[in-house]
Amino acid sequence: MKYFDEMCRAMEFIAQDKRVVFMGQAVAVPGTAMSNTLKNVAKEQLVELPVTEELQLGVATGMALAGHIPVAVYPRWNFLLLAVSQLVNHLDKLPLMSNGGYKPKVIIRTGIGSERPLHPQFQHVGDFSEAFRLMCVNTEIIRLDEPEMIFPSYQEAMERTDGKSTVLVEYGDYYNEK
């Protein structure tokens, strides 16, 4: 079982649910390693967005409230930082602010940028998993350290009924190394 293959398998699995919509940059078109994991997903489930990270997560939250299961794709943690307010102050806190009345489930897919064979510089390789665990109470942060973690983690994110969202953190280097 290889890391990349498990990512593809997980994406195909969650795409079986027609409520799932993948959204982000390089989702419907090539551009990142993550794009390649969506090749077998129906085109009508892929929503290509401009570089508007905060808007993207706001739209995902709204879609979740409307009954969809959005998968917001941010190829690197460093890009997801631009949506911190939407994640920490809105998506994560809606269950608290509404006394449990609203429990949007958004799956956020992000990554720690690949450093090999070429280091893209430090604005692309951050891992902010621990910091976000401290800031979020209704969002689970899962680092996908090993290939065998990938499918069960996405399955849990899809099937969870506890009203929580999930951030799944990939390692760019593992696409070719594990």
Residue pairs with C-beta under 8 A, 6 or more apart in sequence:
1 147
1 148
2 147
2 178
3 147
3 150
3 171
3 174
3 175
3 177
3 178
4 33
4 36
4 37
4 175
4 176
5 147
6 147
6 148
6 150
6 151
7 34
7 37
7 150
7 170
7 175
8 36
8 37
8 39
8 40
9 150
9 151
10 150
10 151
10 153
10 154
10 155
11 22
11 37
11 38
11 40
11 41
11 154
12 40
12 41
13 151
13 154
13 155
13 158
14 20
14 69
14 71
14 107
14 154
14 157
14 158
15 22
15 40
15 41
15 42
15 45
17 69
17 158
18 45
19 67
19 68
19 69
20 45
20 68
20 69
20 70
20 71
20 158
21 45
21 46
21 47
21 63
21 68
21 69
21 70
21 71
22 38
22 41
22 45
22 46
22 47
22 70
22 71
22 73
23 46
23 47
23 49
23 56
23 59
23 60
23 70
23 71
23 72
23 73
24 47
24 48
24 49
24 56
24 72
24 73
24 74
24 75
25 31
25 32
25 48
25 49
25 50
25 51
25 73
25 75
26 32
26 34
26 35
26 48
26 73
26 75
27 34
27 35
27 38
27 46
27 47
27 48
27 49
27 73
28 43
28 46
28 47
28 48
29 35
29 48
30 36
32 75
33 75
33 114
33 172
33 175
34 73
34 75
34 109
34 111
34 170
38 46
49 55
49 56
49 59
53 74
53 79
53 80
53 82
53 83
54 82
54 83
54 85
54 86
56 72
56 74
56 83
57 72
57 83
57 86
57 87
57 90
57 91
57 106
57 108
58 86
58 90
59 70
60 70
60 72
60 91
60 106
60 108
61 86
61 90
61 91
61 94
61 104
61 106
63 70
64 70
64 91
64 104
64 105
64 106
64 165
65 102
65 104
69 105
69 106
69 107
69 158
70 106
70 107
71 106
71 107
71 108
71 109
72 106
72 107
72 108
72 109
73 109
73 110
74 80
74 83
74 108
74 109
74 110
74 111
75 110
75 111
75 113
76 110
76 111
76 112
76 113
76 124
76 125
76 126
76 172
77 110
77 111
77 112
77 126
77 127
77 128
77 129
77 169
78 113
78 123
78 124
78 125
78 126
79 110
80 87
80 108
80 110
80 128
80 167
81 126
81 128
87 108
87 132
87 136
87 139
87 167
88 132
88 135
88 136
91 104
91 106
91 138
91 139
91 165
92 135
92 136
92 137
92 138
92 139
92 165
93 137
93 138
94 102
94 103
94 104
94 138
95 102
95 103
95 138
95 163
96 137
96 138
100 163
103 138
103 163
103 164
104 165
105 160
105 163
105 164
105 165
105 166
106 165
106 166
107 154
107 157
107 158
107 165
107 166
107 168
108 139
108 165
108 166
108 167
108 168
109 168
109 170
110 167
110 168
110 169
110 170
111 169
111 170
111 171
111 172
112 125
112 126
112 127
112 169
112 170
112 171
112 172
113 120
113 124
113 125
113 126
113 172
114 120
114 125
114 171
114 172
114 173
114 175
115 125
115 172
115 173
116 173
116 177
119 125
127 143
127 169
129 141
129 143
129 167
129 169
132 139
132 141
132 167
133 141
136 167
138 163
138 164
138 165
139 164
139 165
139 166
139 167
140 157
140 164
140 165
140 166
140 167
141 166
141 167
141 169
142 149
142 153
142 157
142 166
142 167
142 168
142 169
143 169
143 171
144 150
144 153
144 168
144 169
144 170
144 171
145 171
146 178
147 174
147 178
153 166
153 168
154 168
156 166
157 166
157 168
160 166
